[in-house]
Amino acid sequence: MQLYKFIVNGKVQGVFYRKSVSQNAMRAGYKGTIKNLRNGTVEVYAELLDDEINGFLELLRKGSHLSEVNDISYVLASNERLEYDGFIIL
C-alpha cells in the first residue's frame, strides 16, 4: 500500500465532485482525502496498491454528473499510511 497524490483539472469545483468521489471511494474501500485548491483544481490523496491505480483513476474521471474532468496527474507521495479510515473531504 502506497500513498498517491492526484491533481484533477477541469470543471471540478462547485459541481459536487468532492462529495461524489468521496462517496464512491468509500464504497470501493479506498482511504484518502480530497480537497479544493485555490487554482480551481482538486487535490486527492489515496492509499492504493499498484494494481488499484487504474480503477481509482476511473473513479476520479467519473466524478459527479455535473463535473467535467479534463486531466489527472499523479505521483507517488510516500510509503506512509494514513492515520484514519474512510475518504475525507477537507
C-alpha positions as CSV (number, residue, x, y, z in Angstrom):
1,M,0.0,0.0,0.0
2,Q,1.4,3.4,-1.0
3,L,0.1,6.9,-0.8
4,Y,-0.5,8.7,-4.1
5,K,-1.3,12.3,-4.8
6,F,-3.6,13.2,-7.7
7,I,-4.4,16.6,-9.1
8,V,-7.7,16.8,-11.1
9,N,-8.2,19.6,-13.6
10,G,-11.5,20.6,-15.3
11,K,-14.9,21.6,-14.1
12,V,-14.4,20.0,-10.6
13,Q,-15.4,22.7,-8.1
14,G,-19.0,23.7,-7.3
15,V,-20.4,20.6,-9.0
16,F,-20.4,18.1,-6.1
17,Y,-17.2,16.5,-7.4
18,R,-15.6,16.0,-4.0
19,K,-18.8,14.6,-2.4
20,S,-19.3,12.1,-5.3
21,V,-15.7,11.0,-5.4
22,S,-15.6,10.6,-1.6
23,Q,-18.8,8.5,-1.5
24,N,-17.7,6.3,-4.4
25,A,-14.2,5.9,-2.9
26,M,-15.6,4.8,0.4
27,R,-18.0,2.3,-1.3
28,A,-14.9,0.8,-3.1
29,G,-13.0,0.6,0.2
30,Y,-10.4,3.3,-0.5
31,K,-8.8,5.5,2.1
32,G,-7.8,9.1,1.4
33,T,-8.6,12.8,1.3
34,I,-10.0,15.2,-1.2
35,K,-9.9,19.0,-1.2
36,N,-10.4,22.0,-3.5
37,L,-7.3,24.1,-4.3
38,R,-7.3,27.8,-4.9
39,N,-6.3,27.4,-8.5
40,G,-9.6,25.6,-9.4
41,T,-8.2,22.1,-9.3
42,V,-8.9,19.3,-6.8
43,E,-6.1,17.5,-4.8
44,V,-6.6,13.9,-3.8
45,Y,-4.5,11.6,-1.6
46,A,-5.3,7.9,-1.7
47,E,-3.7,4.8,-0.3
48,L,-3.5,2.3,-3.1
49,L,-1.9,-0.9,-4.3
50,D,-0.2,-0.6,-7.6
51,D,-2.9,-2.6,-9.3
52,E,-5.6,-0.3,-8.0
53,I,-4.4,2.9,-9.7
54,N,-6.4,2.4,-13.0
55,G,-9.6,1.7,-11.1
56,F,-9.1,4.7,-8.9
57,L,-8.3,6.9,-11.9
58,E,-11.6,5.8,-13.5
59,L,-13.4,6.8,-10.3
60,L,-11.8,10.2,-10.4
61,R,-12.7,10.6,-14.1
62,K,-16.3,9.7,-13.4
63,G,-16.7,12.4,-10.7
64,S,-20.3,13.7,-10.4
65,H,-22.9,14.1,-13.1
66,L,-22.1,17.9,-13.3
67,S,-18.3,17.6,-13.4
68,E,-16.1,17.5,-16.4
69,V,-12.6,16.1,-15.8
70,N,-10.0,17.3,-18.4
71,D,-6.8,16.0,-16.9
72,I,-5.5,14.0,-14.0
73,S,-1.9,13.9,-12.9
74,Y,-0.5,11.8,-10.1
75,V,2.7,11.0,-8.3
76,L,3.8,8.6,-5.6
77,A,3.6,10.7,-2.4
78,S,5.2,8.3,0.1
79,N,5.1,4.9,1.6
80,E,3.4,6.3,4.7
81,R,0.0,5.1,5.8
82,L,-3.0,7.4,6.5
83,E,-3.9,7.5,10.2
84,Y,-7.7,7.2,9.6
85,D,-10.3,5.2,7.8
86,G,-12.6,6.4,5.1
87,F,-12.4,9.0,2.5
88,I,-12.5,12.5,4.0
89,I,-13.5,15.8,2.3
90,L,-11.2,18.6,3.5
